[in-house]
């Protein structure tokens, strides 16, 4: 029974840390880019888009399809960075927690 009590206590601590981490994610900004930086998209740690920067060279009405492709690529690059950041922060938080075999976070 002692182990269950400790696990519950650790779970409560983890829940508090998780809530704190969620609050901090809104302040984290990660930049994805495409076309050697001609298109840049900034997302916060929650995956919300904050900014789009497009080099003036790409503002050619005859090449809108290239611009569209670069925006998608930059967004996907930023999204991967957000997911990597989240995974790293979660790992830091749960590093010392011993979970039963097969149990993974987030719940």
VEXKEDO-257154 format. One record per residue: y, x, z of N, C-alpha, C in turn; residue number from 0. Coordinates in steps of 0.001 Angstrom, whole numbers. Each point is the difference from the previous one (the first is absolute). Layout:
BEGIN
Y  X  Z  Y  X  Z  Y  X  Z  NUM
...
This chain:
BEGIN
-1208  816  0  1208  -816  0  1266  855  0  0
-88  1213  567  1158  863  30  473  335  -1413  1
-959  247  -909  360  326  -1378  729  -1144  -679  2
-436  -1215  238  659  -1159  -612  1427  -129  522  3
178  198  1287  1347  -52  588  906  1057  -601  4
-536  1212  -172  788  1074  -605  330  -315  -1451  5
-991  -542  -719  239  -351  -1399  1075  -1071  -131  6
-23  -986  885  1018  -1055  -41  1379  568  299  7
58  899  955  1274  631  346  519  818  -1184  8
-891  759  -638  391  784  -1169  449  -917  -1139  9
-684  -1111  -160  363  -946  -1063  1392  -574  246  10
326  -294  1245  1332  -514  324  1069  1052  -273  11
-301  1243  357  944  1090  -265  198  166  -1505  12
-1108  -87  -715  55  138  -1447  832  -1120  -613  13
-152  -1196  491  747  -1135  -525  1504  228  195  14
379  525  1156  1412  282  256  504  1095  -946  15
-804  1037  -204  394  1080  -904  99  -499  -1435  16
-904  -885  -372  -7  -549  -1354  1286  -807  -237  17
404  -789  983  1226  -787  -123  1214  927  -140  18
13  1069  766  1098  965  -72  29  673  -1378  19
-1175  353  -508  -78  633  -1306  504  -951  -1086  20
-348  -1277  84  449  -987  -985  1524  -80  -38  21
628  71  1176  1461  -43  58  608  1221  -681  22
-603  1159  219  519  1242  -568  -185  70  -1510  23
-1006  -690  -535  -268  58  -1430  1162  -494  -846  24
776  -919  532  1140  -527  -751  1056  1074  -231  25
21  1037  860  1005  1057  -110  -454  1178  -867  26
-1291  87  -281  -530  1096  -810  292  -296  -1466  27
468  1000  -732  235  -183  -1433  -772  1056  -774  28
-755  -448  -1002  -795  883  -838  380  -256  -1450  29
134  1079  -768  479  -99  -1374  -1133  326  -963  30
-229  -913  -927  -935  245  -1091  805  273  -1254  31
-565  813  -883  738  301  -1223  -920  72  -1208  32
606  -117  -1160  -727  91  -1267  935  609  -1032  33
-597  488  -1078  809  596  -1052  765  1209  494  34
-664  837  801  620  1212  557  1271  -330  784  35
-27  -1130  695  1126  -378  850  1047  -848  -688  36
-217  -384  -1249  975  -833  -693  68  -1400  596  37
-1114  -442  583  -35  -1286  702  -494  275  1416  38
744  -486  981  -387  160  1402  82  -1348  699  39
-1020  -280  803  -16  -1240  767  -229  358  1462  40
835  -549  858  -109  235  1437  -560  -1247  667  41
-1089  192  762  -598  -1075  789  98  372  1469  42
85  -1025  851  -112  308  1426  -1481  36  360  43
-291  326  1246  -1380  140  443  -799  -1286  -35  44
674  -1125  -184  -694  -1287  -107  -253  -372  -1458  45
427  872  -914  -214  -258  -1412  1092  -826  -647  46
1105  -208  699  1119  -762  -559  906  933  -805  47
363  -421  -1208  834  835  -854  1425  32  542  48
531  1208  94  1354  192  512  988  429  -1074  49
-489  767  -994  922  514  -991  -748  365  -1281  50
692  -160  -1121  -507  430  -1298  1091  866  -626  51
-394  1198  -453  933  880  -710  -587  272  -1379  52
842  -210  -1019  -426  219  -1381  1014  922  -657  53
-481  1095  -547  872  938  -700  610  -704  -1208  54
1267  266  -246  722  -660  -1091  -628  269  -1372  55
-726  1114  -142  -671  315  -1264  -984  -1098  -411  56
-541  -692  987  -1015  -1019  -277  587  -1369  -336  57
1320  -131  50  647  -1289  -240  181  -258  -1501  58
-1080  141  -734  15  -225  -1445  -683  -1338  -274  59
737  -987  -534  -593  -1317  -252  -1210  42  -923  60
-106  1028  -817  -1131  111  -928  -1259  548  676  61
127  462  1230  -1151  583  695  -227  -644  1371  62
214  -1290  68  -176  -729  1251  -1439  106  492  63
-964  0  -908  -1404  66  412  -315  1304  732  64
628  1101  -399  -193  1278  701  568  -103  1408  65
1181  -559  117  632  -170  1306  -857  -876  908  66
-518  -1084  -528  -856  -900  788  -1235  736  509  67
-621  786  -865  -1184  760  400  333  1015  1091  68
1142  647  -124  401  989  1005  316  -656  1342  69
570  -1182  -20  282  -714  1255  -1303  -342  701  70
-968  -495  -744  -1306  -320  588  -644  1260  577  71
40  1096  -744  -602  1252  455  692  519  1262  72
1322  -80  45  741  463  1180  -319  -868  1209  73
-86  -1309  -215  -350  -891  1111  -1388  332  533  74
-959  180  -891  -1369  315  427  -58  1336  735  75
791  974  -431  72  1289  684  538  -185  1416  76
1054  -789  133  583  -258  1322  -985  -754  879  77
-718  -941  -559  -966  -789  765  -1111  886  555  78
-485  939  -804  -1027  932  478  545  816  1169  79
1261  418  -85  613  764  1083  113  -831  1269  80
340  -1273  -142  81  -896  1162  -1377  -149  639  81
-1022  -231  -818  -1359  -172  529  -499  1271  681  82
311  1152  -573  -392  1274  607  705  194  1333  83
1293  -301  41  769  121  1243  -570  -912  1081  84
-302  -1222  -367  -559  -957  949  -1350  477  530  85
-847  519  -886  -1307  504  421  149  1185  951  86
950  893  -288  224  1160  866  505  -428  1369  87
938  -933  23  547  -470  1281  -1061  -731  819  88
-819  -796  -678  -1069  -718  695  -1009  988  576  89
-338  1035  -772  -952  1004  476  552  733  1218  90
1288  330  -8  619  656  1159  -132  -888  1237  91
224  -1288  -211  13  -945  1104  -1399  -199  587  92
-1008  -62  -839  -1351  -313  485  -869  1237  147  93
574  1165  -217  -763  1237  40  -868  153  1235  94
488  -338  1182  -758  188  1232  -827  -1193  416  95
130  -1097  -717  -728  -1211  373  -1422  69  -525  96
-939  -239  869  -1406  10  -394  -455  -1427  -249  97
-158  -312  -1267  -447  -1351  -385  -1500  -30  -139  98
-591  -1159  241  -1435  -132  -224  -338  259  -1462  99
-1204  485  -287  -400  274  -1391  199  -1232  -887  100
568  216  -1180  199  -1078  -954  1304  -744  166  101
713  189  1090  1280  -693  219  1113  828  -599  102
840  -642  -793  1093  696  -671  1314  -701  292  103
1090  743  -134  1333  -538  178  723  -12  -1341  104
989  -829  -186  389  -1061  907  -1034  -1114  12  105
-34  -716  1106  -1041  -1006  229  26  -1080  -1023  106
